[in-house]
């Protein structure tokens, strides 16, 4: 069964590139949405295996979206990975302290994104090859 990935980003072009690059991996089923509010609805309904979440979005940013996902019973256990340009050590530590399971730097390499996500999923599953 393919791993379900929900990609959340307010920028249409980045979301499209991410979705296309992730869909190159046959083990992934990918959906995307453009806001934190949509992510809350989509994640509860679809139950992805991981959510890739942009940090800086209007209305509801990534950290607020993560907080609301964690507070909602249907989405509380879905791992969240932040996608952000803010990847200095103190930023990454803050995101992990919020409950994110990882951080992927933006701009990401479209050819490496699927591999990065696979490694994060494998490390969460306790796969020693990760």
CNS distance restraints for C-alpha pairs under 8 A (distance, minus, plus):
assign (resid   1 and name CA) (resid  27 and name CA) 7.52 0.50 0.50
assign (resid   2 and name CA) (resid  26 and name CA) 7.52 0.50 0.50
assign (resid   2 and name CA) (resid  27 and name CA) 4.59 0.50 0.50
assign (resid   2 and name CA) (resid  28 and name CA) 5.00 0.50 0.50
assign (resid   2 and name CA) (resid  29 and name CA) 5.85 0.50 0.50
assign (resid   3 and name CA) (resid  27 and name CA) 6.06 0.50 0.50
assign (resid   3 and name CA) (resid  28 and name CA) 4.82 0.50 0.50
assign (resid   3 and name CA) (resid  29 and name CA) 5.95 0.50 0.50
assign (resid   3 and name CA) (resid  48 and name CA) 7.55 0.50 0.50
assign (resid   3 and name CA) (resid  49 and name CA) 5.95 0.50 0.50
assign (resid   4 and name CA) (resid  28 and name CA) 5.93 0.50 0.50
assign (resid   4 and name CA) (resid  29 and name CA) 4.81 0.50 0.50
assign (resid   4 and name CA) (resid  30 and name CA) 5.95 0.50 0.50
assign (resid   4 and name CA) (resid  31 and name CA) 7.88 0.50 0.50
assign (resid   4 and name CA) (resid  47 and name CA) 7.80 0.50 0.50
assign (resid   4 and name CA) (resid  48 and name CA) 4.61 0.50 0.50
assign (resid   4 and name CA) (resid  49 and name CA) 5.02 0.50 0.50
assign (resid   4 and name CA) (resid  50 and name CA) 6.72 0.50 0.50
assign (resid   5 and name CA) (resid  28 and name CA) 6.83 0.50 0.50
assign (resid   5 and name CA) (resid  29 and name CA) 6.15 0.50 0.50
assign (resid   5 and name CA) (resid  30 and name CA) 4.86 0.50 0.50
assign (resid   5 and name CA) (resid  31 and name CA) 6.35 0.50 0.50
assign (resid   5 and name CA) (resid  48 and name CA) 5.43 0.50 0.50
assign (resid   5 and name CA) (resid  49 and name CA) 6.02 0.50 0.50
assign (resid   5 and name CA) (resid  50 and name CA) 5.24 0.50 0.50
assign (resid   5 and name CA) (resid  51 and name CA) 5.84 0.50 0.50
assign (resid   5 and name CA) (resid  52 and name CA) 7.25 0.50 0.50
assign (resid   6 and name CA) (resid  30 and name CA) 5.98 0.50 0.50
assign (resid   6 and name CA) (resid  31 and name CA) 5.01 0.50 0.50
assign (resid   6 and name CA) (resid  32 and name CA) 5.36 0.50 0.50
assign (resid   6 and name CA) (resid  33 and name CA) 7.58 0.50 0.50
assign (resid   6 and name CA) (resid  39 and name CA) 7.87 0.50 0.50
assign (resid   6 and name CA) (resid  43 and name CA) 7.34 0.50 0.50
assign (resid   6 and name CA) (resid  48 and name CA) 6.10 0.50 0.50
assign (resid   6 and name CA) (resid  50 and name CA) 6.51 0.50 0.50
assign (resid   6 and name CA) (resid  51 and name CA) 4.76 0.50 0.50
assign (resid   6 and name CA) (resid  52 and name CA) 6.12 0.50 0.50
assign (resid   7 and name CA) (resid  15 and name CA) 7.06 0.50 0.50
assign (resid   7 and name CA) (resid  18 and name CA) 7.57 0.50 0.50
assign (resid   7 and name CA) (resid  19 and name CA) 7.18 0.50 0.50
assign (resid   7 and name CA) (resid  30 and name CA) 7.36 0.50 0.50
assign (resid   7 and name CA) (resid  31 and name CA) 6.30 0.50 0.50
assign (resid   7 and name CA) (resid  32 and name CA) 4.52 0.50 0.50
assign (resid   7 and name CA) (resid  33 and name CA) 6.49 0.50 0.50
assign (resid   7 and name CA) (resid  51 and name CA) 5.98 0.50 0.50
assign (resid   7 and name CA) (resid  52 and name CA) 4.75 0.50 0.50
assign (resid   7 and name CA) (resid  53 and name CA) 6.21 0.50 0.50
assign (resid   8 and name CA) (resid  15 and name CA) 7.18 0.50 0.50
assign (resid   8 and name CA) (resid  32 and name CA) 5.68 0.50 0.50
assign (resid   8 and name CA) (resid  33 and name CA) 5.08 0.50 0.50
assign (resid   8 and name CA) (resid  34 and name CA) 5.65 0.50 0.50
assign (resid   8 and name CA) (resid  35 and name CA) 6.39 0.50 0.50
assign (resid   8 and name CA) (resid  36 and name CA) 7.20 0.50 0.50
assign (resid   8 and name CA) (resid  39 and name CA) 6.61 0.50 0.50
assign (resid   8 and name CA) (resid  51 and name CA) 7.41 0.50 0.50
assign (resid   8 and name CA) (resid  52 and name CA) 6.06 0.50 0.50
assign (resid   8 and name CA) (resid  53 and name CA) 4.89 0.50 0.50
assign (resid   8 and name CA) (resid  54 and name CA) 6.00 0.50 0.50
assign (resid   9 and name CA) (resid  14 and name CA) 7.28 0.50 0.50
assign (resid   9 and name CA) (resid  15 and name CA) 5.73 0.50 0.50
assign (resid   9 and name CA) (resid  32 and name CA) 7.83 0.50 0.50
assign (resid   9 and name CA) (resid  33 and name CA) 6.66 0.50 0.50
assign (resid   9 and name CA) (resid  34 and name CA) 5.03 0.50 0.50
assign (resid   9 and name CA) (resid  35 and name CA) 6.38 0.50 0.50
assign (resid   9 and name CA) (resid  53 and name CA) 6.57 0.50 0.50
assign (resid   9 and name CA) (resid  54 and name CA) 5.15 0.50 0.50
assign (resid   9 and name CA) (resid  57 and name CA) 7.14 0.50 0.50
assign (resid  10 and name CA) (resid  15 and name CA) 7.52 0.50 0.50
assign (resid  10 and name CA) (resid  33 and name CA) 7.75 0.50 0.50
assign (resid  10 and name CA) (resid  34 and name CA) 4.38 0.50 0.50
assign (resid  10 and name CA) (resid  35 and name CA) 5.69 0.50 0.50
assign (resid  10 and name CA) (resid  54 and name CA) 7.75 0.50 0.50
assign (resid  10 and name CA) (resid  57 and name CA) 5.90 0.50 0.50
assign (resid  10 and name CA) (resid  58 and name CA) 7.66 0.50 0.50
assign (resid  11 and name CA) (resid  15 and name CA) 6.14 0.50 0.50
assign (resid  11 and name CA) (resid  34 and name CA) 7.11 0.50 0.50
assign (resid  12 and name CA) (resid  16 and name CA) 6.08 0.50 0.50
assign (resid  12 and name CA) (resid  34 and name CA) 7.38 0.50 0.50
assign (resid  13 and name CA) (resid  17 and name CA) 6.22 0.50 0.50
assign (resid  14 and name CA) (resid  18 and name CA) 6.05 0.50 0.50
assign (resid  15 and name CA) (resid  19 and name CA) 6.06 0.50 0.50
assign (resid  15 and name CA) (resid  32 and name CA) 6.96 0.50 0.50
assign (resid  15 and name CA) (resid  33 and name CA) 7.92 0.50 0.50
assign (resid  15 and name CA) (resid  34 and name CA) 7.82 0.50 0.50
assign (resid  16 and name CA) (resid  20 and name CA) 6.15 0.50 0.50
assign (resid  17 and name CA) (resid  21 and name CA) 6.08 0.50 0.50
assign (resid  17 and name CA) (resid 110 and name CA) 6.99 0.50 0.50
assign (resid  18 and name CA) (resid  22 and name CA) 6.03 0.50 0.50
assign (resid  18 and name CA) (resid 110 and name CA) 6.56 0.50 0.50
assign (resid  18 and name CA) (resid 113 and name CA) 7.61 0.50 0.50
assign (resid  19 and name CA) (resid  23 and name CA) 6.02 0.50 0.50
assign (resid  19 and name CA) (resid  30 and name CA) 6.45 0.50 0.50
assign (resid  19 and name CA) (resid  31 and name CA) 7.24 0.50 0.50
assign (resid  19 and name CA) (resid  32 and name CA) 7.00 0.50 0.50
assign (resid  20 and name CA) (resid  24 and name CA) 6.58 0.50 0.50
assign (resid  21 and name CA) (resid  25 and name CA) 7.69 0.50 0.50
assign (resid  21 and name CA) (resid 110 and name CA) 5.38 0.50 0.50
assign (resid  21 and name CA) (resid 111 and name CA) 6.45 0.50 0.50
assign (resid  21 and name CA) (resid 113 and name CA) 6.83 0.50 0.50
assign (resid  21 and name CA) (resid 114 and name CA) 6.75 0.50 0.50
assign (resid  22 and name CA) (resid  28 and name CA) 6.87 0.50 0.50
assign (resid  22 and name CA) (resid  30 and name CA) 6.97 0.50 0.50
assign (resid  22 and name CA) (resid 113 and name CA) 6.66 0.50 0.50
assign (resid  22 and name CA) (resid 114 and name CA) 5.04 0.50 0.50
assign (resid  23 and name CA) (resid  28 and name CA) 6.23 0.50 0.50
assign (resid  23 and name CA) (resid  29 and name CA) 6.82 0.50 0.50
assign (resid  23 and name CA) (resid  30 and name CA) 6.40 0.50 0.50
assign (resid  24 and name CA) (resid 114 and name CA) 7.72 0.50 0.50
assign (resid  25 and name CA) (resid 114 and name CA) 6.37 0.50 0.50
assign (resid  33 and name CA) (resid  38 and name CA) 6.23 0.50 0.50
assign (resid  33 and name CA) (resid  39 and name CA) 6.34 0.50 0.50
assign (resid  33 and name CA) (resid  42 and name CA) 7.97 0.50 0.50
assign (resid  34 and name CA) (resid  38 and name CA) 6.85 0.50 0.50
assign (resid  34 and name CA) (resid  39 and name CA) 7.78 0.50 0.50
assign (resid  35 and name CA) (resid  39 and name CA) 6.20 0.50 0.50
assign (resid  35 and name CA) (resid  57 and name CA) 7.05 0.50 0.50
assign (resid  35 and name CA) (resid  58 and name CA) 7.81 0.50 0.50
assign (resid  35 and name CA) (resid  60 and name CA) 7.20 0.50 0.50
assign (resid  36 and name CA) (resid  40 and name CA) 6.36 0.50 0.50
assign (resid  36 and name CA) (resid  57 and name CA) 7.72 0.50 0.50
assign (resid  36 and name CA) (resid  59 and name CA) 7.91 0.50 0.50
assign (resid  36 and name CA) (resid  60 and name CA) 5.41 0.50 0.50
assign (resid  36 and name CA) (resid  61 and name CA) 6.55 0.50 0.50
assign (resid  36 and name CA) (resid  62 and name CA) 6.82 0.50 0.50
assign (resid  36 and name CA) (resid  65 and name CA) 5.28 0.50 0.50
assign (resid  37 and name CA) (resid  41 and name CA) 6.77 0.50 0.50
assign (resid  37 and name CA) (resid  60 and name CA) 6.92 0.50 0.50
assign (resid  37 and name CA) (resid  65 and name CA) 7.43 0.50 0.50
assign (resid  38 and name CA) (resid  42 and name CA) 6.01 0.50 0.50
assign (resid  39 and name CA) (resid  43 and name CA) 5.67 0.50 0.50
assign (resid  39 and name CA) (resid  65 and name CA) 7.75 0.50 0.50
assign (resid  40 and name CA) (resid  44 and name CA) 6.23 0.50 0.50
assign (resid  40 and name CA) (resid  65 and name CA) 7.31 0.50 0.50
assign (resid  40 and name CA) (resid  68 and name CA) 7.56 0.50 0.50
assign (resid  40 and name CA) (resid  69 and name CA) 6.35 0.50 0.50
assign (resid  40 and name CA) (resid  75 and name CA) 7.93 0.50 0.50
assign (resid  41 and name CA) (resid  45 and name CA) 6.26 0.50 0.50
assign (resid  42 and name CA) (resid  46 and name CA) 5.77 0.50 0.50
assign (resid  42 and name CA) (resid  47 and name CA) 7.77 0.50 0.50
assign (resid  43 and name CA) (resid  47 and name CA) 5.14 0.50 0.50
assign (resid  43 and name CA) (resid  48 and name CA) 6.18 0.50 0.50
assign (resid  43 and name CA) (resid  51 and name CA) 7.98 0.50 0.50
assign (resid  43 and name CA) (resid  75 and name CA) 6.47 0.50 0.50
assign (resid  44 and name CA) (resid  74 and name CA) 5.52 0.50 0.50
assign (resid  44 and name CA) (resid  75 and name CA) 5.66 0.50 0.50
assign (resid  47 and name CA) (resid  74 and name CA) 7.88 0.50 0.50
assign (resid  47 and name CA) (resid  75 and name CA) 7.21 0.50 0.50
assign (resid  47 and name CA) (resid  78 and name CA) 7.54 0.50 0.50
assign (resid  48 and name CA) (resid  78 and name CA) 7.03 0.50 0.50
assign (resid  49 and name CA) (resid  78 and name CA) 6.27 0.50 0.50
assign (resid  49 and name CA) (resid  79 and name CA) 7.06 0.50 0.50
assign (resid  50 and name CA) (resid  78 and name CA) 5.92 0.50 0.50
assign (resid  50 and name CA) (resid  79 and name CA) 5.06 0.50 0.50
assign (resid  50 and name CA) (resid  80 and name CA) 5.83 0.50 0.50
assign (resid  50 and name CA) (resid  81 and name CA) 7.39 0.50 0.50
assign (resid  50 and name CA) (resid 121 and name CA) 7.76 0.50 0.50
assign (resid  51 and name CA) (resid  78 and name CA) 7.17 0.50 0.50
assign (resid  51 and name CA) (resid  79 and name CA) 6.34 0.50 0.50
assign (resid  51 and name CA) (resid  80 and name CA) 4.75 0.50 0.50
assign (resid  51 and name CA) (resid  81 and name CA) 6.15 0.50 0.50
assign (resid  52 and name CA) (resid  80 and name CA) 5.99 0.50 0.50
assign (resid  52 and name CA) (resid  81 and name CA) 4.89 0.50 0.50
assign (resid  52 and name CA) (resid  82 and name CA) 5.85 0.50 0.50
assign (resid  52 and name CA) (resid  83 and name CA) 6.42 0.50 0.50
assign (resid  53 and name CA) (resid  62 and name CA) 6.03 0.50 0.50
assign (resid  53 and name CA) (resid  80 and name CA) 6.78 0.50 0.50
assign (resid  53 and name CA) (resid  81 and name CA) 6.03 0.50 0.50
assign (resid  53 and name CA) (resid  82 and name CA) 4.80 0.50 0.50
assign (resid  53 and name CA) (resid  83 and name CA) 5.62 0.50 0.50
assign (resid  54 and name CA) (resid  61 and name CA) 7.67 0.50 0.50
assign (resid  54 and name CA) (resid  62 and name CA) 5.64 0.50 0.50
assign (resid  54 and name CA) (resid  82 and name CA) 5.78 0.50 0.50
assign (resid  54 and name CA) (resid  83 and name CA) 4.77 0.50 0.50
assign (resid  54 and name CA) (resid  84 and name CA) 6.00 0.50 0.50
assign (resid  55 and name CA) (resid  61 and name CA) 5.81 0.50 0.50
assign (resid  55 and name CA) (resid  62 and name CA) 4.06 0.50 0.50
assign (resid  55 and name CA) (resid  63 and name CA) 6.47 0.50 0.50
assign (resid  55 and name CA) (resid  82 and name CA) 6.19 0.50 0.50
assign (resid  55 and name CA) (resid  83 and name CA) 6.34 0.50 0.50
assign (resid  55 and name CA) (resid  84 and name CA) 5.71 0.50 0.50
assign (resid  56 and name CA) (resid  61 and name CA) 5.32 0.50 0.50
assign (resid  56 and name CA) (resid  62 and name CA) 6.16 0.50 0.50
assign (resid  56 and name CA) (resid  84 and name CA) 7.57 0.50 0.50
assign (resid  57 and name CA) (resid  61 and name CA) 4.64 0.50 0.50
assign (resid  57 and name CA) (resid  62 and name CA) 6.75 0.50 0.50
assign (resid  60 and name CA) (resid  64 and name CA) 6.00 0.50 0.50
assign (resid  60 and name CA) (resid  65 and name CA) 6.27 0.50 0.50
assign (resid  61 and name CA) (resid  65 and name CA) 6.15 0.50 0.50
assign (resid  62 and name CA) (resid  66 and name CA) 6.07 0.50 0.50
assign (resid  62 and name CA) (resid  82 and name CA) 7.38 0.50 0.50
assign (resid  63 and name CA) (resid  67 and name CA) 6.20 0.50 0.50
assign (resid  63 and name CA) (resid  95 and name CA) 7.72 0.50 0.50
assign (resid  63 and name CA) (resid  98 and name CA) 7.41 0.50 0.50
assign (resid  64 and name CA) (resid  68 and name CA) 6.26 0.50 0.50
assign (resid  65 and name CA) (resid  69 and name CA) 6.10 0.50 0.50
assign (resid  66 and name CA) (resid  70 and name CA) 6.13 0.50 0.50
assign (resid  66 and name CA) (resid  80 and name CA) 7.18 0.50 0.50
assign (resid  66 and name CA) (resid  98 and name CA) 7.91 0.50 0.50
assign (resid  66 and name CA) (resid  99 and name CA) 7.72 0.50 0.50
assign (resid  66 and name CA) (resid 100 and name CA) 7.72 0.50 0.50
assign (resid  67 and name CA) (resid  71 and name CA) 6.28 0.50 0.50
assign (resid  67 and name CA) (resid  98 and name CA) 7.78 0.50 0.50
assign (resid  68 and name CA) (resid  72 and name CA) 6.32 0.50 0.50
assign (resid  69 and name CA) (resid  75 and name CA) 5.31 0.50 0.50
assign (resid  69 and name CA) (resid  76 and name CA) 5.59 0.50 0.50
assign (resid  70 and name CA) (resid  75 and name CA) 6.39 0.50 0.50
assign (resid  70 and name CA) (resid  76 and name CA) 4.05 0.50 0.50
assign (resid  70 and name CA) (resid  77 and name CA) 7.10 0.50 0.50
assign (resid  71 and name CA) (resid  75 and name CA) 7.87 0.50 0.50
assign (resid  71 and name CA) (resid  76 and name CA) 6.09 0.50 0.50
assign (resid  72 and name CA) (resid  76 and name CA) 5.53 0.50 0.50
assign (resid  79 and name CA) (resid 100 and name CA) 6.90 0.50 0.50
assign (resid  79 and name CA) (resid 101 and name CA) 6.17 0.50 0.50
assign (resid  80 and name CA) (resid  99 and name CA) 7.72 0.50 0.50
assign (resid  80 and name CA) (resid 100 and name CA) 5.11 0.50 0.50
assign (resid  80 and name CA) (resid 101 and name CA) 5.88 0.50 0.50
assign (resid  80 and name CA) (resid 102 and name CA) 7.31 0.50 0.50
assign (resid  81 and name CA) (resid 100 and name CA) 5.50 0.50 0.50
assign (resid  81 and name CA) (resid 101 and name CA) 5.62 0.50 0.50
assign (resid  81 and name CA) (resid 102 and name CA) 4.78 0.50 0.50
assign (resid  81 and name CA) (resid 103 and name CA) 5.42 0.50 0.50
assign (resid  81 and name CA) (resid 104 and name CA) 7.14 0.50 0.50
assign (resid  82 and name CA) (resid  95 and name CA) 7.51 0.50 0.50
assign (resid  82 and name CA) (resid 100 and name CA) 6.70 0.50 0.50
assign (resid  82 and name CA) (resid 102 and name CA) 6.46 0.50 0.50
assign (resid  82 and name CA) (resid 103 and name CA) 4.78 0.50 0.50
assign (resid  82 and name CA) (resid 104 and name CA) 6.26 0.50 0.50
assign (resid  83 and name CA) (resid 103 and name CA) 5.92 0.50 0.50
assign (resid  83 and name CA) (resid 104 and name CA) 4.90 0.50 0.50
assign (resid  83 and name CA) (resid 105 and name CA) 5.92 0.50 0.50
assign (resid  83 and name CA) (resid 106 and name CA) 6.08 0.50 0.50
assign (resid  84 and name CA) (resid 103 and name CA) 7.30 0.50 0.50
assign (resid  84 and name CA) (resid 104 and name CA) 6.54 0.50 0.50
assign (resid  84 and name CA) (resid 105 and name CA) 5.32 0.50 0.50
assign (resid  84 and name CA) (resid 106 and name CA) 4.89 0.50 0.50
assign (resid  84 and name CA) (resid 107 and name CA) 7.69 0.50 0.50
assign (resid  85 and name CA) (resid 105 and name CA) 5.54 0.50 0.50
assign (resid  85 and name CA) (resid 106 and name CA) 4.49 0.50 0.50
assign (resid  85 and name CA) (resid 107 and name CA) 6.62 0.50 0.50
assign (resid  86 and name CA) (resid  91 and name CA) 6.29 0.50 0.50
assign (resid  86 and name CA) (resid  92 and name CA) 7.74 0.50 0.50
assign (resid  86 and name CA) (resid 105 and name CA) 7.41 0.50 0.50
assign (resid  86 and name CA) (resid 106 and name CA) 7.92 0.50 0.50
assign (resid  87 and name CA) (resid  91 and name CA) 5.76 0.50 0.50
assign (resid  87 and name CA) (resid  92 and name CA) 5.65 0.50 0.50
assign (resid  87 and name CA) (resid 103 and name CA) 7.63 0.50 0.50
assign (resid  87 and name CA) (resid 105 and name CA) 6.22 0.50 0.50
assign (resid  88 and name CA) (resid  92 and name CA) 6.27 0.50 0.50
assign (resid  89 and name CA) (resid  93 and name CA) 6.09 0.50 0.50
assign (resid  90 and name CA) (resid  94 and name CA) 6.13 0.50 0.50
assign (resid  91 and name CA) (resid  95 and name CA) 6.30 0.50 0.50
assign (resid  92 and name CA) (resid  96 and name CA) 6.20 0.50 0.50
assign (resid  92 and name CA) (resid 103 and name CA) 6.66 0.50 0.50
assign (resid  93 and name CA) (resid  97 and name CA) 6.06 0.50 0.50
assign (resid  94 and name CA) (resid  98 and name CA) 6.29 0.50 0.50
assign (resid  95 and name CA) (resid  99 and name CA) 6.71 0.50 0.50
assign (resid  95 and name CA) (resid 100 and name CA) 5.73 0.50 0.50
assign (resid  95 and name CA) (resid 102 and name CA) 7.99 0.50 0.50
assign (resid  95 and name CA) (resid 103 and name CA) 7.69 0.50 0.50
assign (resid  96 and name CA) (resid 100 and name CA) 4.72 0.50 0.50
assign (resid  96 and name CA) (resid 101 and name CA) 6.19 0.50 0.50
assign (resid  96 and name CA) (resid 102 and name CA) 6.68 0.50 0.50
assign (resid 101 and name CA) (resid 120 and name CA) 7.93 0.50 0.50
assign (resid 102 and name CA) (resid 120 and name CA) 7.15 0.50 0.50
assign (resid 104 and name CA) (resid 108 and name CA) 7.10 0.50 0.50
assign (resid 104 and name CA) (resid 116 and name CA) 7.76 0.50 0.50
assign (resid 108 and name CA) (resid 112 and name CA) 7.66 0.50 0.50
assign (resid 108 and name CA) (resid 113 and name CA) 6.66 0.50 0.50
assign (resid 109 and name CA) (resid 113 and name CA) 5.99 0.50 0.50
assign (resid 110 and name CA) (resid 114 and name CA) 7.85 0.50 0.50
assign (resid 112 and name CA) (resid 116 and name CA) 6.20 0.50 0.50
assign (resid 113 and name CA) (resid 117 and name CA) 6.24 0.50 0.50
assign (resid 114 and name CA) (resid 118 and name CA) 6.10 0.50 0.50
assign (resid 115 and name CA) (resid 119 and name CA) 6.18 0.50 0.50
assign (resid 116 and name CA) (resid 120 and name CA) 6.34 0.50 0.50
assign (resid 117 and name CA) (resid 121 and name CA) 6.14 0.50 0.50
assign (resid 118 and name CA) (resid 122 and name CA) 6.02 0.50 0.50
assign (resid 119 and name CA) (resid 123 and name CA) 6.02 0.50 0.50
assign (resid 119 and name CA) (resid 130 and name CA) 5.10 0.50 0.50
assign (resid 120 and name CA) (resid 124 and name CA) 6.24 0.50 0.50
assign (resid 120 and name CA) (resid 130 and name CA) 7.41 0.50 0.50
assign (resid 121 and name CA) (resid 125 and name CA) 6.32 0.50 0.50
assign (resid 122 and name CA) (resid 126 and name CA) 6.26 0.50 0.50
assign (resid 122 and name CA) (resid 127 and name CA) 5.06 0.50 0.50
assign (resid 122 and name CA) (resid 128 and name CA) 7.91 0.50 0.50
assign (resid 122 and name CA) (resid 129 and name CA) 7.55 0.50 0.50
assign (resid 122 and name CA) (resid 130 and name CA) 5.42 0.50 0.50
assign (resid 123 and name CA) (resid 127 and name CA) 5.54 0.50 0.50
assign (resid 123 and name CA) (resid 128 and name CA) 7.29 0.50 0.50
assign (resid 123 and name CA) (resid 130 and name CA) 5.24 0.50 0.50
assign (resid 126 and name CA) (resid 130 and name CA) 7.99 0.50 0.50
